[in-house]
Amino acid sequence: MICKTSFQFRYAVKKVKLNEHSYEARRLHELRKYHIPDTLTEQDYENITYLASVICDVPIAVISFVDEGRQWFKSH
């Protein structure tokens, strides 16, 4: 996007930052809504991880979740 004035540029930058914040807030809300943080591993996630490692032909695959201050592994 090409802005003709500095006002348009500042508005565009502000809009992008608001959208990023809005996306992050929604992502964290959804993460908490499903009560995923601080839960144990589950066989369904282990199956997905195994399948991903086979398809990608890699020795290691993980499923992890990140909130605003930490990361935990749901499957490895």
C-alpha positions in Angstrom: 0.0 0.0 0.0 1.4 3.4 -1.0 0.4 6.3 1.2 0.5 9.8 -0.2 0.7 11.7 3.1 2.4 11.2 6.4 -1.1 11.2 8.0 -2.2 8.3 5.8 1.0 6.4 6.7 0.6 6.9 10.4 -3.1 5.8 10.2 -2.1 2.7 8.2 0.6 1.8 10.8 -1.8 2.3 13.7 -4.4 0.2 12.0 -2.0 -2.7 11.5 -0.9 -2.5 15.2 -4.6 -2.6 16.3 -5.3 -5.6 14.1 -2.2 -7.4 15.5 -3.4 -6.7 19.0 -6.9 -7.8 18.2 -5.7 -11.0 16.6 -3.5 -11.8 19.7 -6.3 -11.1 22.1 -8.6 -13.5 20.1 -5.9 -16.2 19.9 -5.4 -16.1 23.7 -9.1 -16.1 24.3 -9.6 -19.2 22.2 -6.6 -20.9 23.9 -8.2 -20.4 27.3 -11.7 -21.2 26.1 -10.6 -24.8 25.3 -8.8 -25.2 28.6 -5.6 -26.3 26.9 -3.0 -24.7 29.2 -1.6 -26.9 31.9 -3.2 -30.1 30.7 -1.5 -33.4 30.2 -0.6 -35.0 26.9 -3.5 -36.8 25.1 -3.3 -39.8 22.7 -5.0 -37.8 19.9 -2.3 -35.2 20.0 0.4 -37.9 20.1 -1.2 -39.6 17.0 -1.1 -36.3 15.1 2.5 -35.7 16.1 3.5 -39.2 15.0 1.7 -38.8 11.7 3.4 -35.4 11.1 6.8 -36.9 11.8 6.2 -39.8 9.4 4.8 -37.6 6.6 7.6 -35.1 6.9 10.2 -37.8 7.4 11.7 -36.2 10.5 12.7 -37.8 13.8 11.0 -35.3 16.0 7.6 -33.5 15.8 5.9 -31.5 18.6 2.7 -29.7 19.3 3.1 -26.7 21.6 0.9 -23.9 22.7 2.1 -20.4 23.7 0.3 -17.8 25.9 1.6 -14.4 26.8 4.3 -15.6 29.1 5.0 -19.3 28.5 5.0 -22.3 26.2 4.1 -25.9 27.0 4.2 -29.0 24.9 1.0 -30.9 24.4 2.7 -33.7 22.5 6.3 -34.7 21.7 
